[in-house]
Amino acid sequence: MKFTKMQGIGNDYIYVNCFEETVADPEQLSVKISDRHFGIGSDGLVMIMPSDKADLRMRIFNADGSEAKMCGNASRCIGKYAYEKGLVHKDEITLETNSGIKILKLDIKNEAVTSVSVNMGKVSFEPADIPAVSEKPLIDSILDVNGTVYNVTAVSVGNPHCVIFGGDPDDTDVEGIGKQIEFHPMFPERVNVEFAQILPDHHIKMRVWERGSGETLACGTGACATAAAAVKNGYFSYGEEITVFLRGGELYITVYEDGTVIKRGGAEFVFDGEIAV
């Protein structure tokens, strides 16, 4: 099977062109190729597929084989892949995902895609959309985690997120706390967990624990969820571009009053390869 490894600010996936390749068991394959010692090494598997609703379709599987609904970093990488590999020949692409159709706008210079903006759709704080076992939205709400209390904001960006604002994320036990919250009874389908610090001049510092993958260097939907939660909690205003610093780099997020979120950032090829599956 031919593949391409790409990364968006350190969030790396293995991309397979399913216009040419067939993937029989993506869950098992994702586990195999994601292993950083015995496989290729990645946060998961992304299949680029034909669509009868959009220009392309994306299916994405985490490193543990579970299927995700959406990934902003992967979407940006697909935009670059599709244009530079010749699957599309335009600067605006519609992408079908498990959380709806997303619009990718490409910044192109000398036939290379320098950055991609993704309309992530509208965020939701409604418990049923996350889902969360709560009668009201969890906005700066108390969550008891094995006797320790956290103030959390839960938000859906097509997938579930739990955002915690506090001190420097580098001083936080991301794995220990993240794992407990991922499997907390409040979130029956598990949840991604963001640890965020509000900084001056429209900046946020963030680390993320991704359900099914553990801590990753970046998470596009996590950055969107964190920015939306920051606006909802009054740290920032609607319509302003917020810079989110992740361990793998920077993303630029704008949240509008109707809930629409625009995410802008780069994407890079790492290498092409071939593996026996």
Rosetta silent file (secondary structure, phi, psi, omega in degrees, C-alpha in Angstrom):
SEQUENCE: MKFTKMQGIGNDYIYVNCFEETVADPEQLSVKISDRHFGIGSDGLVMIMPSDKADLRMRIFNADGSEAKMCGNASRCIGKYAYEKGLVHKDEITLETNSGIKILKLDIKNEAVTSVSVNMGKVSFEPADIPAVSEKPLIDSILDVNGTVYNVTAVSVGNPHCVIFGGDPDDTDVEGIGKQIEFHPMFPERVNVEFAQILPDHHIKMRVWERGSGETLACGTGACATAAAAVKNGYFSYGEEITVFLRGGELYITVYEDGTVIKRGGAEFVFDGEIAV
SCORE:     score description
SCORE:     0.000 S_00000001
   1 L     0.000  129.370  175.656    0.000    0.000    0.000 S_00000001
   2 E   -83.950  145.795 -178.290    1.311    3.437   -0.948 S_00000001
   3 E  -147.972  167.405  173.250    0.943    6.178    1.645 S_00000001
   4 E  -132.694  131.198  173.734    1.982    9.722    2.476 S_00000001
   5 E   -96.195  131.212  178.511    2.907   10.950    5.923 S_00000001
   6 E  -134.027  161.110  176.318    1.923   14.566    6.637 S_00000001
   7 E  -141.983  141.297  172.938    1.832   16.785    9.691 S_00000001
   8 E  -117.160  106.711 -172.889   -0.075   19.884   10.696 S_00000001
   9 L    43.462   45.333  174.363    1.863   21.624   13.482 S_00000001
  10 L    92.827  -10.564  176.190    3.060   18.249   14.731 S_00000001
  11 E   -84.384   99.739 -169.706   -0.255   16.392   14.475 S_00000001
  12 E  -105.147  137.855  178.669    0.907   13.629   12.133 S_00000001
  13 E  -135.923  159.852  172.624   -1.189   11.124   10.222 S_00000001
  14 E   -96.373  122.587 -175.952   -0.708    8.531    7.512 S_00000001
  15 E  -105.664  131.990  179.429   -2.721    9.523    4.409 S_00000001
  16 E  -121.360  126.670  178.310   -3.932    6.960    1.891 S_00000001
  17 E   -80.266   98.679 -176.551   -5.292    7.953   -1.516 S_00000001
  18 L   -82.818    7.177  164.728   -8.360    5.716   -1.752 S_00000001
  19 L   -73.543  -23.220 -176.916   -8.929    6.780   -5.350 S_00000001
  20 L  -119.428  -26.254 -175.827   -6.039    4.357   -6.013 S_00000001
  21 L  -112.899  154.811  174.825   -5.764    2.168   -2.899 S_00000001
  22 L  -116.700  128.492  178.631   -8.234   -0.101   -1.092 S_00000001
  23 L  -112.407  110.000 -172.984   -8.208   -0.329    2.707 S_00000001
  24 L   -78.913  -38.966 -175.438  -10.096   -3.423    3.863 S_00000001
  25 L  -134.884   78.875 -174.149   -9.787   -3.038    7.646 S_00000001
  26 H   -63.129  -32.089  179.588   -8.941    0.580    8.536 S_00000001
  27 H   -61.082  -50.525 -179.097   -9.375    0.056   12.298 S_00000001
  28 H   -68.675  -39.531 -178.935   -6.740   -2.676   12.458 S_00000001
  29 H   -63.358  -39.576 -179.375   -4.505   -0.955    9.908 S_00000001
  30 H   -61.557  -42.509  177.997   -4.490    2.283   11.903 S_00000001
  31 H   -60.871  -43.978 -176.388   -3.270    0.479   15.009 S_00000001
  32 H   -65.796  -50.576 -172.719   -0.526   -1.265   13.038 S_00000001
  33 H   -79.649  -19.571 -178.801    0.872    1.691   11.121 S_00000001
  34 H   -76.982  -21.689 -178.169    0.539    4.212   13.973 S_00000001
  35 L   -58.011  124.919 -174.006    2.928    2.309   16.230 S_00000001
  36 L   -83.202   -3.160  175.897    6.070    4.439   16.481 S_00000001
  37 L  -110.362  -39.566 -175.104    8.334    1.441   17.099 S_00000001
  38 L  -112.929   -1.509  178.902    6.895   -1.331   14.915 S_00000001
  39 L  -122.795 -150.542  177.521    4.914    0.692   12.359 S_00000001
  40 L   -80.606  -41.797 -178.436    5.327    3.934   10.456 S_00000001
  41 L   101.404  110.017 -178.536    4.529    6.123   13.446 S_00000001
  42 L  -170.283  173.962  172.846    1.582    8.529   13.545 S_00000001
  43 L   -86.334   -2.043  178.636   -1.461    9.795   15.434 S_00000001
  44 E   154.735 -169.041 -175.694   -3.645    7.704   13.140 S_00000001
  45 E  -116.605  134.930  175.317   -4.836    6.893    9.629 S_00000001
  46 E  -122.748  126.791  178.015   -6.616    9.231    7.194 S_00000001
  47 E  -104.438  124.533  176.835   -8.380    7.906    4.101 S_00000001
  48 E   -98.204  115.423 -166.008   -8.931   10.346    1.213 S_00000001
  49 E  -128.242  161.198  170.260  -11.959    9.026   -0.638 S_00000001
  50 L   -65.425  155.877  178.486  -14.447    9.854   -3.411 S_00000001
  51 L  -140.550  144.303  174.210  -17.663   11.551   -2.316 S_00000001
  52 L   -97.429    5.836  179.665  -21.075   11.968   -3.892 S_00000001
  53 L  -117.706  -18.927 -173.667  -21.713   15.045   -1.709 S_00000001
  54 L  -148.913 -177.580  178.035  -18.448   16.986   -1.942 S_00000001
  55 L   -66.149  -38.017 -177.078  -15.126   17.158   -3.798 S_00000001
  56 E  -144.826  163.250  172.751  -13.568   14.634   -1.401 S_00000001
  57 E  -124.860  142.383  177.000  -14.437   12.517    1.618 S_00000001
  58 E  -117.420  131.949  164.588  -12.296   11.988    4.703 S_00000001
  59 E  -119.425  135.791 -174.466  -12.394    9.064    7.123 S_00000001
  60 E  -131.075  133.686 -178.104  -10.030    9.308   10.065 S_00000001
  61 E  -123.507  134.432  179.669   -8.997    6.645   12.574 S_00000001
  62 E   -72.731  172.994 -177.691   -7.122    7.205   15.830 S_00000001
  63 L   -65.471  -21.057  178.334   -4.015    5.313   16.844 S_00000001
  64 L   -92.414    4.480  177.792   -6.165    2.893   18.881 S_00000001
  65 L    94.004  -10.245  178.502   -8.345    2.070   15.852 S_00000001
  66 L   -73.356  145.746 -178.687  -11.387    4.103   16.904 S_00000001
  67 E   -89.464  132.435  178.042  -12.956    6.267   14.198 S_00000001
  68 E   -95.734  157.652  178.667  -13.005   10.027   14.749 S_00000001
  69 L   -82.487  -35.831 -170.092  -15.622   12.389   13.369 S_00000001
  70 L  -161.827  150.212  172.350  -13.348   15.250   12.426 S_00000001
  71 L  -148.492  119.655 -178.080   -9.785   16.593   12.662 S_00000001
  72 H   -66.943  -41.407  179.527   -8.903   20.144   11.687 S_00000001
  73 H   -64.783  -41.188  177.429   -5.196   19.480   11.198 S_00000001
  74 H   -63.924  -37.552  178.925   -5.934   16.481    8.995 S_00000001
  75 H   -62.014  -42.503  178.649   -8.396   18.564    6.963 S_00000001
  76 H   -63.843  -41.643  178.721   -5.718   21.159    6.249 S_00000001
  77 H   -62.428  -37.771  177.832   -3.288   18.441    5.201 S_00000001
  78 H   -63.738  -38.466  176.870   -5.907   17.008    2.853 S_00000001
  79 H   -58.184  -46.265  179.241   -6.262   20.439    1.238 S_00000001
  80 H   -66.919  -44.823  179.800   -2.537   20.579    0.524 S_00000001
  81 H   -58.943  -50.374 -173.697   -2.407   16.922   -0.554 S_00000001
  82 H   -61.766  -39.999 -178.775   -5.384   17.200   -2.884 S_00000001
  83 H   -75.104  -49.096 -174.048   -4.089   20.281   -4.681 S_00000001
  84 H   -76.296  -21.121  175.754   -0.406   19.377   -4.923 S_00000001
  85 L   -94.424    0.041  173.116   -1.093   15.717   -5.810 S_00000001
  86 L    83.706   16.228  176.824   -3.575   16.780   -8.502 S_00000001
  87 L   -74.559  -29.571  176.289   -6.837   15.461   -7.045 S_00000001
  88 L  -134.483  160.760 -178.127   -8.355   18.945   -7.341 S_00000001
  89 L  -134.244   47.506  179.951   -7.449   22.021   -9.363 S_00000001
  90 L  -151.622  166.078 -174.539   -9.038   24.884   -7.417 S_00000001
  91 L   -98.125    6.484  173.596   -8.421   26.934   -4.300 S_00000001
  92 E  -134.674  124.119 -172.831  -11.680   26.086   -2.526 S_00000001
  93 E  -124.213  137.411  170.910  -12.513   22.473   -1.703 S_00000001
  94 E   -97.503  133.632 -175.168  -15.556   20.871   -0.109 S_00000001
  95 E  -125.877  119.101  176.554  -14.680   17.970    2.198 S_00000001
  96 E   -80.631  127.444  176.921  -17.186   15.428    3.478 S_00000001
  97 E  -128.819  174.055  178.015  -16.480   14.326    7.065 S_00000001
  98 L   -73.432   -3.585  173.940  -18.374   12.376    9.703 S_00000001
  99 L  -119.330   27.852  176.281  -19.371   15.717   11.229 S_00000001
 100 E   108.404 -179.917 -179.249  -20.620   17.294    8.009 S_00000001
 101 E   -89.406  128.188  179.535  -19.173   19.008    4.958 S_00000001
 102 E  -109.623  149.872  179.711  -16.276   21.382    5.598 S_00000001
 103 E  -107.802  124.661  178.550  -14.977   24.084    3.271 S_00000001
 104 E  -105.990  127.624  175.020  -11.216   24.387    2.742 S_00000001
 105 E  -112.721  123.342 -172.806   -9.747   27.612    1.341 S_00000001
 106 E   -99.472  133.937  168.451   -6.201   27.307    0.058 S_00000001
 107 E   -94.751  118.238 -171.534   -3.535   30.002    0.009 S_00000001
 108 E  -118.953  132.438  175.920   -1.413   29.147   -3.030 S_00000001
 109 E  -138.367  124.380 -179.043    1.967   30.538   -4.046 S_00000001
 110 L    53.877   43.017  177.248    4.030   29.170   -6.950 S_00000001
 111 L    65.607   14.728  174.404    1.678   26.160   -7.190 S_00000001
 112 E  -116.967  141.815  179.005    2.341   25.235   -3.547 S_00000001
 113 E   -84.158  116.125 -176.531   -0.235   25.478   -0.759 S_00000001
 114 E   -90.570  -31.163  174.686    1.228   27.726    1.944 S_00000001
 115 E  -158.804  162.438 -178.372   -1.722   27.643    4.365 S_00000001
 116 E  -134.154  131.584  172.615   -5.287   26.383    4.568 S_00000001
 117 E  -103.357  134.258 -178.158   -8.328   27.941    6.220 S_00000001
 118 E  -119.759  123.975  169.883  -11.065   25.561    7.306 S_00000001
 119 E   -78.832  107.372 -173.122  -14.637   26.558    8.043 S_00000001
 120 E   -82.790    1.186 -176.275  -15.189   24.205   10.952 S_00000001
 121 E    82.801 -158.895 -175.831  -18.920   24.850   11.071 S_00000001
 122 E  -104.073  134.733  175.051  -20.714   25.858   14.246 S_00000001
 123 L   -78.156  161.273  177.465  -19.687   24.867   17.740 S_00000001
 124 E  -139.236  139.315  175.728  -22.291   23.764   20.251 S_00000001
 125 L  -105.296    4.842 -178.993  -22.355   23.899   24.030 S_00000001
 126 L   -72.100  130.056 -177.553  -25.532   21.814   24.274 S_00000001
 127 H   -54.285  -36.986 -177.748  -24.978   18.657   26.368 S_00000001
 128 H   -65.816  -26.782 -177.573  -26.818   16.455   23.856 S_00000001
 129 H   -82.820  -14.547 -172.677  -24.401   17.471   21.087 S_00000001
 130 L   -81.375  -49.860  -13.056  -21.237   16.594   23.000 S_00000001
 131 L   -86.892  156.880  175.841  -22.686   14.326   24.536 S_00000001
 132 L  -135.357  145.354 -178.929  -22.542   15.060   28.260 S_00000001
 133 L   -85.105   79.323 -177.474  -24.709   13.737   31.073 S_00000001
 134 L  -153.155  146.585  179.356  -25.978   17.126   32.205 S_00000001
 135 L   -82.588  -16.335 -179.219  -29.269   19.010   32.144 S_00000001
 136 L  -137.145  159.909  179.358  -27.568   22.314   31.298 S_00000001
 137 L   -56.591  142.198  177.849  -24.470   23.393   29.335 S_00000001
 138 L   -91.082   90.912  179.599  -21.172   22.873   31.119 S_00000001
 139 L  -121.766  111.330 -173.735  -19.707   26.391   30.993 S_00000001
 140 L    51.075   45.545 -176.304  -17.151   27.057   33.724 S_00000001
 141 E  -101.229  155.205 -178.780  -18.867   24.224   35.577 S_00000001
 142 E   -81.640  130.899  175.684  -17.496   22.092   38.396 S_00000001
 143 E  -125.206  120.178  178.937  -16.403   18.550   37.494 S_00000001
 144 E   -87.694  119.362 -179.947  -15.359   16.182   40.280 S_00000001
 145 E  -118.034   96.801 -179.479  -12.596   13.857   39.091 S_00000001
 146 L    50.556   43.205  176.010  -11.843   11.255   41.746 S_00000001
 147 L    94.310  -11.605  176.548  -12.104   13.862   44.492 S_00000001
 148 E  -103.059  134.552 -175.059  -10.342   16.695   42.654 S_00000001
 149 E  -101.319  132.795  176.596  -12.505   19.524   41.372 S_00000001
 150 E  -125.665  145.335  171.019  -11.952   21.228   38.001 S_00000001
 151 E   -91.861  118.431 -172.323  -13.815   24.084   36.347 S_00000001
 152 E  -125.539  154.302  170.753  -14.588   22.863   32.836 S_00000001
 153 E  -125.926  122.034 -178.002  -16.309   24.048   29.686 S_00000001
 154 E  -101.454  134.559 -176.155  -17.644   21.334   27.376 S_00000001
 155 E  -148.921  144.708  175.097  -18.089   22.066   23.691 S_00000001
 156 E  -103.334  131.199  172.030  -18.668   20.133   20.476 S_00000001
 157 L  -120.204   43.040 -171.180  -16.758   20.981   17.306 S_00000001
 158 L    88.855  -19.102  170.078  -18.188   17.948   15.554 S_00000001
 159 L  -140.655  162.623 -168.603  -16.346   15.949   18.218 S_00000001
 160 E   -87.218  140.619  179.606  -16.414   16.344   22.019 S_00000001
 161 E  -138.014  146.781  175.355  -14.060   18.566   24.028 S_00000001
 162 E  -126.540  113.194 -173.001  -13.611   19.464   27.668 S_00000001
 163 E  -104.625  132.054  178.370  -11.623   22.683   28.180 S_00000001
 164 E  -120.964  119.269  176.958   -9.919   23.596   31.454 S_00000001
 165 E   -95.385  136.539 -178.653   -8.527   27.111   31.918 S_00000001
 166 L  -171.051 -142.432 -178.558   -5.781   27.571   34.473 S_00000001
 167 L   -81.607 -159.947 -177.008   -2.057   28.070   34.861 S_00000001
 168 L   -61.421  120.179  179.244    0.816   27.048   32.614 S_00000001
 169 H   -59.349  -24.323  179.555   -0.108   23.791   30.838 S_00000001
 170 H   -68.715  -16.351  177.549    3.541   22.741   31.036 S_00000001
 171 H   -98.756   14.491 -174.924    3.104   22.429   34.798 S_00000001
 172 L  -107.676  142.292  174.408    0.046   20.180   34.393 S_00000001
 173 L   -79.883   79.340 -173.969   -0.158   16.378   34.575 S_00000001
 174 H   -61.797  -43.459 -178.323   -1.760   16.167   31.143 S_00000001
 175 H   -67.773  -48.123 -176.671   -1.627   12.376   30.914 S_00000001
 176 H   -63.707  -48.311 -178.784   -2.867   11.665   34.426 S_00000001
 177 H   -74.584  -42.428 -177.620   -5.724   14.170   34.424 S_00000001
 178 H   -59.538  -42.335 -179.002   -6.500   13.833   30.722 S_00000001
 179 H   -65.045  -40.122  179.884   -6.927   10.074   30.911 S_00000001
 180 H   -65.845  -41.465 -178.733   -9.289   10.340   33.882 S_00000001
 181 H   -73.539  -35.290  178.067  -11.471   12.976   32.227 S_00000001
 182 H   -53.099  -40.217 -175.940  -11.475   11.153   28.874 S_00000001
 183 L  -103.750   17.153 -179.013  -13.259    8.229   30.553 S_00000001
 184 L   -66.486  141.473  179.672  -15.295   10.280   33.046 S_00000001
 185 L   -58.199  -20.944  177.571  -18.950    9.169   33.363 S_00000001
 186 L   -61.259  -25.880 -174.281  -20.002   12.710   32.434 S_00000001
 187 L  -121.111   89.868 -172.434  -18.904   11.921   28.859 S_00000001
 188 L   -63.737  -22.772  177.341  -20.399    8.595   27.714 S_00000001
 189 L  -105.121   20.994 -176.229  -18.596    8.666   24.338 S_00000001
 190 L    66.880  174.468 -173.348  -15.326    9.817   25.945 S_00000001
 191 L  -154.836  149.627  169.440  -13.910   13.288   25.394 S_00000001
 192 E   -82.218  145.144 -175.476  -10.825   15.215   24.263 S_00000001
 193 E  -123.402  126.934  179.474   -9.320   17.327   27.053 S_00000001
 194 E  -113.206  132.905  175.838   -7.650   20.739   26.612 S_00000001
 195 E  -110.581  114.421 -168.031   -5.510   22.443   29.265 S_00000001
 196 E  -128.019  146.129  175.871   -5.344   26.145   28.429 S_00000001
 197 E  -123.755  127.001  178.192   -3.762   29.325   29.753 S_00000001
 198 E   -79.306  127.739  179.874   -5.034   32.766   28.719 S_00000001
 199 E  -116.431  164.109  178.033   -2.190   35.071   27.650 S_00000001
 200 L   -65.064  165.034  171.172   -2.176   38.793   26.699 S_00000001
 201 L    61.112   44.019  173.721   -2.811   40.095   23.167 S_00000001
 202 L    62.392   40.650 -179.684   -5.373   37.481   22.036 S_00000001
 203 E  -121.439  147.997  174.378   -3.132   34.502   22.733 S_00000001
 204 E  -133.873  137.136  171.143   -3.776   31.119   24.358 S_00000001
 205 E  -102.942  135.767 -171.033   -1.252   28.449   25.359 S_00000001
 206 E  -146.392  143.507  165.006   -2.660   24.933   25.185 S_00000001
 207 E  -123.825  153.303 -173.136   -1.859   21.246   25.558 S_00000001
 208 E  -133.855  137.678  170.514   -4.281   18.532   24.504 S_00000001
 209 E  -107.175  113.046 -176.395   -5.112   14.976   25.530 S_00000001
 210 E   -95.449  131.551  178.315   -6.875   13.329   22.580 S_00000001
 211 L   -61.538  131.700  178.017   -9.280   10.467   23.167 S_00000001
 212 L    87.007  -14.113 -176.943   -7.913    7.338   21.584 S_00000001
 213 L  -128.260  -19.242 -175.002   -4.452    8.802   20.937 S_00000001
 214 E    84.833 -162.282  179.600   -3.135   10.322   24.177 S_00000001
 215 E   -71.613  133.066  175.391   -1.280   13.622   24.208 S_00000001
 216 E  -120.022  163.309 -178.474   -0.518   14.944   20.735 S_00000001
 217 L   -70.767  -21.953 -178.906    1.551   17.921   19.643 S_00000001
 218 L  -160.999  154.825  174.955   -1.514   19.616   18.185 S_00000001
 219 L  -148.707  114.616 -176.398   -5.262   19.255   17.735 S_00000001
 220 H   -66.411  -46.037  178.078   -7.137   21.517   15.337 S_00000001
 221 H   -67.053  -31.935  177.423  -10.600   20.879   16.731 S_00000001
 222 H   -65.201  -39.738  176.917   -9.127   21.226   20.213 S_00000001
 223 H   -64.598  -40.293  177.969   -7.758   24.659   19.365 S_00000001
 224 H   -65.157  -44.047  179.611  -11.173   25.656   17.990 S_00000001
 225 H   -62.138  -41.159 -178.743  -12.945   24.319   21.068 S_00000001
 226 H   -66.849  -43.127  177.975  -10.547   26.174   23.352 S_00000001
 227 H   -63.725  -42.886  179.277  -10.955   29.460   21.466 S_00000001
 228 H   -64.087  -40.621  178.175  -14.753   29.081   21.465 S_00000001
 229 H   -66.068  -36.876  178.986  -14.732   28.297   25.182 S_00000001
 230 H   -64.915  -40.791  177.651  -12.504   31.330   25.836 S_00000001
 231 H   -67.352  -43.402 -178.732  -14.948   33.604   23.998 S_00000001
 232 H   -61.122  -34.380 -179.647  -17.925   31.994   25.771 S_00000001
 233 L   -87.386    2.988  173.962  -16.267   32.630   29.140 S_00000001
 234 L    87.220   10.252  179.129  -15.603   36.261   28.271 S_00000001
 235 L   -75.104  -32.942 -179.150  -11.833   36.150   27.810 S_00000001
 236 L  -134.880  173.596 -178.617  -12.049   37.311   24.175 S_00000001
 237 L  -106.309  158.231  173.858  -14.594   38.856   21.806 S_00000001
 238 L   -64.764  144.414  172.989  -16.403   37.413   18.805 S_00000001
 239 L    87.423   -8.579  178.357  -14.800   38.133   15.441 S_00000001
 240 L   -95.123  144.225  179.606  -11.217   38.612   16.621 S_00000001
 241 E   -80.315  126.428 -178.407   -8.471   36.234   15.491 S_00000001
 242 E  -107.177  130.724  176.299   -7.023   34.306   18.421 S_00000001
 243 E   -91.840  123.732  179.295   -3.558   32.778   18.260 S_00000001
 244 E  -109.528  118.866  177.838   -3.369   29.376   19.924 S_00000001
 245 E   -90.724  117.675  174.634    0.103   28.121   20.837 S_00000001
 246 E  -112.080  172.075 -176.727    0.305   24.326   20.834 S_00000001
 247 L   -64.687  -26.103 -178.330    3.378   22.167   21.360 S_00000001
 248 L   -94.768   -6.689 -178.406    3.676   21.664   17.606 S_00000001
 249 E   148.784 -158.609 -173.348    3.146   25.264   16.495 S_00000001
 250 E  -115.912  145.355  169.967    0.503   27.963   16.101 S_00000001
 251 E  -127.402  153.864 -176.656   -3.071   28.028   14.839 S_00000001
 252 E  -120.559  117.844 -170.159   -5.222   31.083   14.203 S_00000001
 253 E  -120.479  134.189  173.720   -8.865   30.821   15.241 S_00000001
 254 E  -123.608  128.546 -179.437  -11.795   33.198   14.724 S_00000001
 255 E  -113.033  128.457 -178.425  -15.119   32.606   16.476 S_00000001
 256 L  -105.186  163.585 -173.898  -18.265   34.383   15.255 S_00000001
 257 L   -61.117  -30.052  179.833  -21.478   35.177   17.120 S_00000001
 258 L   -80.784    3.151  178.975  -23.482   32.526   15.270 S_00000001
 259 L    95.983   -7.769  179.596  -21.012   29.893   16.496 S_00000001
 260 E   -66.859  138.612 -179.970  -19.090   29.541   13.235 S_00000001
 261 E  -124.306  129.938  175.247  -15.371   28.898   13.692 S_00000001
 262 E  -111.091  129.256  179.664  -12.652   29.536   11.089 S_00000001
 263 E  -118.376  131.790 -178.997   -9.264   27.893   11.600 S_00000001
 264 E  -126.003  139.224  178.781   -6.137   28.879    9.676 S_00000001
 265 E  -179.870  179.300 -176.683   -2.744   27.187    9.669 S_00000001
 266 L   -94.683  174.830  176.239   -0.093   25.327    7.724 S_00000001
 267 L  -153.259  145.557 -175.348    0.378   21.723    6.609 S_00000001
 268 E  -137.866  143.490  168.255    3.520   19.870    5.536 S_00000001
 269 E   -76.523  142.110  173.272    4.528   16.725    3.698 S_00000001
 270 E  -105.054  -58.359  174.758    6.924   14.485    5.662 S_00000001
 271 E  -166.624  160.376  170.596    7.517   11.608    3.247 S_00000001
 272 E  -100.945  153.418  179.515    5.928    9.161    0.819 S_00000001
 273 E  -161.417 -174.711  179.254    6.309    5.441    1.257 S_00000001
 274 E  -144.692  135.209 -177.587    5.026    1.931    0.670 S_00000001
 275 L  -136.221  144.927  176.641    4.190   -0.704    3.264 S_00000001
 276 L   -83.146  123.994 -179.647    3.108   -4.349    3.108 S_00000001
 277 L  -118.363    0.000    0.000   -0.275   -4.755    4.819 S_00000001
